[in-house]
Amino acid sequence: MAVKVISFYQEGCMGCDEQTPILREAEKELGIEIEEIDAVKNPEFIQKYRLRVTPTIIVLDGDEVRERMEGLVHREDLEAAVRRHLPEPLPR
């Protein structure tokens, strides 16, 4: 299965605004795309993934949640979490 990373945010969330440039850096470093979803405008995800706070980043392998990070996540921690689930280790 392919690994997918989703970042849930909401407008007006200061932590979410700080998370965005970190997501872009991680995408560039890992060569992946991180999907961003506004949790308020897409409430079906709140229940599906039991979202409690924004930002929340989840790493999925197929439909299974492999990692869940709530609140602002530093780039190094985000990259390490994603690397743990990629099929082939990426160079550091």
N, C-alpha and C positions, 0 to 999 in steps of 0.2 A: 504494500500500500504506500501511497505517497504521503509524505509529511506536509501538513498544511498549518500555517500560523495565522491566527486571527487576533486582532487587537480591537477590543470593544471600548468605545469612548462615548462621550456626550458633549454637546456644545456647552461652553461656559466652564468646563472642567479644567482647572489650572494644571493639574497633573497630566491630563490628556494632552494639553498643549505642549507640555515639556516632553512628553513621550514621543511625539511625532518625529522630531529630528533624530531621536535615538533609533526609531524604527527604520528610517531611511538609511542610517549608517549601517545597521545590521543587515539590511537587504543588500547593500553594496558589498559588504564584507563576505556574506554567506552566499551571494548569488541566488537569492530566493525572493519571492514576492510575499509581503505580509498584507493580508486583507484587513481593511479597517471597516468596522461596522458601527454605526451610531445605535447604541443599545436602546435609546429612548424612541427612536423612529422605527425600530425593528424589535418590538417587545417580545416576539416569539422566542428570541434568543435568550431573554432574561430567564425564562423558565427552563428552556432546553439545557442551558449551561449553568443554571443556578447562579446567575450573576448577582453579586452583592455590592460591588463598588466599580467605579471606573477610575482609571483605566484597569482593564483586566485583559491579559494576554493568555491565550491557550494554544497549545501545540497539539495538533491532532494527528493520529496515525490512522488513516481510514476514518471511521466514525468514533474512534476511542480517544478520549482526552488523555494525553500522556504527561503533559505539564500544565500547570495553572499558576499564573503569577498575578497577584492582585496589587494594585497601587503602582507607583512609578517604579519601573525596572531599569536598572543600569545596563548599558550596552553589553558589558562583559558577561553579566548574568544571563541576559537574553540570548546572546550568542551561544553560551555554554549549554543552555537548556535546549536550544534547537539542535545543536551538534549531536547531543546525546541520542537523537532520534533519526538522524539522517542515515540513509542506507550505507553510504561510504563516507568515512571521515574526511572532512575538508581540511586543507592545510590551515594552520593557525597563523 
